[in-house]
Amino acid sequence: MAKTLYGISHGIKFNHLTLETIAVLRKCDRVYSNALDEATASNISRLTADLVLLPRANNAACVKTILQGFRTHDTIGFLTYGNPAFISSTIHALSVAAAKKNIRVKLLEAVSSIDSLLIHFNLTLESELRLLTVGNVADGAELTPETDTLFFCVGSLNASGHKKKRTQFLSKIASAYPPEKRVFLAAFFVNSDGHSVINGTIEELPTLMAKVSSQHTLFIPATKR
């Protein structure tokens, strides 16, 4: 029988589970996850035959464990949060490794922080919107102040060893935007109804960065010409 890996998500919170994802949870012989808190894990366990938690496991450990699972199972799911194809480096690493072993990979759509950000900041089809990561900026991506821009992974700049990248990012932002330009650091917390929006200016951004978590995204509205 052909083996299949499903990349699935519970969205930002358990209530975001789609009917399609619930059907896959019930279909899978086993589901792995490294992104569930205790309450969400309890809810998910009622929907699938065999839930295996991989707390604090890095990408390599997740890939190794899940591929080993295919020795005894034909249909396996990897459950994360948000959009499984957008930021999850584990999904990307797992998809590549599975494909090399001729395991069919299927990713399912899910609610992500992008959906929450679009609604919160009232970004519509009339908005010209650009999505970047801090890595894109560090790698030399040109900034476009005339466009609404979401910068993902800003919390990673607070990690130890990223001081140089943080300095480079803030310097490029300061060079592209006027100091009085309004900025917003927004987070829609996983497995929670809570959210955080920190308001400030470009000039205040270095200080505001000390308040962000790994789930915050920087939004800078377009600068009107």
C-alpha positions as CSV (number, residue, x, y, z in Angstrom):
1,M,0.0,0.0,0.0
2,A,1.3,3.5,-0.9
3,K,2.4,5.5,2.1
4,T,1.1,9.0,2.7
5,L,2.2,11.9,5.0
6,Y,-0.3,14.6,5.8
7,G,0.9,18.0,6.9
8,I,-2.0,19.4,8.9
9,S,-2.8,22.2,11.4
10,H,-5.3,23.1,14.1
11,G,-5.1,26.7,13.0
12,I,-4.3,29.3,15.6
13,K,-6.5,27.5,18.2
14,F,-8.5,24.3,18.4
15,N,-11.7,25.9,17.2
16,H,-10.1,26.6,13.9
17,L,-9.9,22.9,13.0
18,T,-11.5,22.3,9.5
19,L,-13.8,19.4,8.7
20,E,-11.2,18.3,6.2
21,T,-8.5,18.2,8.9
22,I,-10.8,16.3,11.3
23,A,-11.4,13.7,8.6
24,V,-7.6,13.3,8.1
25,L,-7.0,13.0,11.9
26,R,-9.5,10.2,12.0
27,K,-8.0,8.6,8.9
28,C,-4.3,8.6,10.0
29,D,-2.8,5.5,11.6
30,R,-0.7,7.9,13.7
31,V,-0.3,11.6,14.2
32,Y,2.8,13.3,15.5
33,S,3.1,16.9,16.8
34,N,5.7,19.1,18.4
35,A,3.4,22.1,18.8
36,L,0.6,21.2,21.2
37,D,-0.1,22.4,24.7
38,E,-1.7,20.0,27.2
39,A,-5.3,21.1,26.6
40,T,-5.1,21.1,22.8
41,A,-3.4,17.7,22.9
42,S,-6.2,16.3,25.0
43,N,-8.8,17.6,22.5
44,I,-6.8,16.3,19.5
45,S,-6.4,12.8,21.1
46,R,-10.2,12.4,20.9
47,L,-10.0,12.7,17.1
48,T,-7.2,10.4,16.2
49,A,-6.3,6.8,17.0
50,D,-2.7,7.4,18.0
51,L,-1.3,10.8,18.9
52,V,2.5,11.0,19.6
53,L,3.8,14.2,21.1
54,L,7.4,15.3,20.3
55,P,7.9,18.2,22.8
56,R,11.0,20.4,22.2
57,A,12.1,18.1,19.3
58,N,14.1,19.9,16.7
59,N,13.6,19.4,12.9
60,A,16.1,16.6,12.5
61,A,14.7,14.6,15.5
62,C,11.1,15.1,14.2
63,V,12.0,13.9,10.7
64,K,13.9,10.9,12.0
65,T,11.1,9.8,14.4
66,I,8.3,10.3,11.8
67,L,10.0,8.5,9.0
68,Q,10.6,5.6,11.4
69,G,6.9,5.5,12.0
70,F,6.3,4.5,8.4
71,R,7.9,1.2,9.1
72,T,4.7,0.1,10.8
73,H,2.1,2.6,9.5
74,D,1.0,3.6,6.0
75,T,-0.8,6.9,6.8
76,I,0.8,9.4,9.1
77,G,0.0,13.0,10.0
78,F,2.2,15.8,11.3
79,L,0.2,18.4,13.1
80,T,1.4,21.9,13.6
81,Y,-0.3,25.3,14.0
82,G,-1.0,28.1,11.5
83,N,-0.6,27.5,7.8
84,P,1.5,24.3,7.6
85,A,3.2,25.5,4.4
86,F,4.1,29.0,5.4
87,I,6.6,29.2,8.2
88,S,6.9,25.7,9.6
89,S,10.5,24.6,8.8
90,T,9.7,21.2,10.2
91,I,7.1,20.6,7.5
92,H,9.5,21.6,4.8
93,A,12.3,19.4,6.1
94,L,9.8,16.5,6.6
95,S,8.3,16.9,3.1
96,V,11.7,16.8,1.4
97,A,12.8,13.7,3.4
98,A,9.5,11.9,2.8
99,A,9.5,12.6,-0.9
100,K,13.0,11.1,-1.2
101,K,11.5,7.8,0.2
102,N,8.6,7.9,-2.3
103,I,6.1,8.8,0.4
104,R,3.3,10.9,-0.9
105,V,3.0,14.3,0.8
106,K,-0.2,16.2,1.1
107,L,-0.5,19.6,2.9
108,L,-4.0,20.8,4.0
109,E,-5.1,24.4,4.2
110,A,-5.6,26.0,7.6
111,V,-6.2,29.3,9.4
112,S,-3.0,31.2,10.0
113,S,-1.8,34.3,11.7
114,I,-2.0,36.0,8.3
115,D,-5.8,35.7,8.4
116,S,-5.8,37.3,11.8
117,L,-3.5,40.1,10.7
118,L,-5.6,40.8,7.6
119,I,-8.7,41.2,9.7
120,H,-7.1,43.2,12.5
121,F,-5.5,45.7,10.2
122,N,-8.4,45.7,7.7
123,L,-6.2,44.8,4.8
124,T,-8.4,44.1,1.8
125,L,-8.1,43.3,-1.9
126,E,-7.6,47.0,-2.4
127,S,-4.4,46.9,-0.3
128,E,-1.1,46.4,-1.9
129,L,0.5,44.0,0.6
130,R,4.0,42.6,0.8
131,L,5.2,39.8,3.1
132,L,8.8,39.5,4.2
133,T,10.7,37.7,6.9
134,V,13.6,39.4,8.8
135,G,15.8,36.9,6.9
136,N,14.7,38.4,3.6
137,V,15.7,41.8,4.8
138,A,19.1,40.5,6.1
139,D,19.7,38.9,2.7
140,G,19.3,42.2,1.0
141,A,15.6,42.4,0.0
142,E,14.7,45.9,-1.1
143,L,12.2,47.6,1.2
144,T,9.2,49.3,-0.4
145,P,7.8,51.9,2.0
146,E,5.0,52.7,-0.5
147,T,3.5,49.3,0.2
148,D,1.8,47.9,3.3
149,T,4.4,45.4,4.6
150,L,4.3,42.5,7.1
151,F,7.6,41.4,8.5
152,F,7.5,37.9,10.0
153,C,9.8,36.3,12.5
154,V,10.9,39.5,14.2
155,G,11.0,37.8,17.5
156,S,13.9,35.7,16.3
157,L,16.1,38.8,16.3
158,N,16.0,38.7,20.1
159,A,17.6,35.3,20.2
160,S,21.2,35.0,21.4
161,G,23.7,35.1,18.6
162,H,21.4,37.3,16.4
163,K,22.7,40.7,17.6
164,K,24.3,41.5,14.3
165,K,21.3,40.5,12.3
166,R,19.0,42.6,14.6
167,T,21.3,45.7,14.2
168,Q,21.3,45.2,10.4
169,F,17.5,44.9,10.3
170,L,16.8,47.9,12.4
171,S,19.3,50.0,10.5
172,K,17.6,49.1,7.1
173,I,14.2,49.9,8.5
174,A,15.3,53.2,9.9
175,S,16.9,54.1,6.5
176,A,13.8,53.3,4.5
177,Y,11.1,55.0,6.7
178,P,10.7,58.4,8.4
179,P,11.3,58.2,12.2
180,E,7.8,59.3,13.0
181,K,6.2,56.5,10.9
182,R,3.7,54.4,12.9
183,V,4.5,50.7,13.4
184,F,2.6,47.8,14.9
185,L,3.9,44.6,16.5
186,A,1.1,42.1,16.6
187,A,0.8,38.6,17.9
188,F,-2.2,36.3,17.9
189,F,-1.3,33.7,20.4
190,V,-1.5,30.0,19.6
191,N,-4.1,28.0,21.5
192,S,-5.5,31.2,23.0
193,D,-8.1,33.8,22.3
194,G,-5.6,36.4,23.4
195,H,-3.6,38.8,21.2
196,S,-1.0,41.6,21.7
197,V,-0.6,44.7,19.6
198,I,2.3,47.0,20.5
199,N,2.1,50.5,18.9
200,G,5.0,52.9,18.3
201,T,7.1,54.6,15.7
202,I,10.2,53.7,13.6
203,E,12.3,55.7,16.0
204,E,10.9,53.7,19.0
205,L,11.3,50.3,17.3
206,P,14.6,49.3,18.9
207,T,13.0,49.8,22.3
208,L,9.8,48.1,21.3
209,M,11.6,45.0,20.1
210,A,12.5,44.1,23.7
211,K,8.7,43.4,24.2
212,V,8.1,41.0,21.4
213,S,7.7,37.3,21.5
214,S,8.4,34.6,18.9
215,Q,4.8,35.1,17.6
216,H,4.9,38.8,16.9
217,T,4.8,40.2,13.4
218,L,5.8,43.7,12.5
219,F,3.3,45.7,10.4
220,I,4.3,48.9,8.7
221,P,1.5,50.6,6.8
222,A,2.4,52.2,3.4
223,T,3.9,55.6,3.5
224,K,1.7,57.9,1.5
225,R,3.5,59.9,-1.2
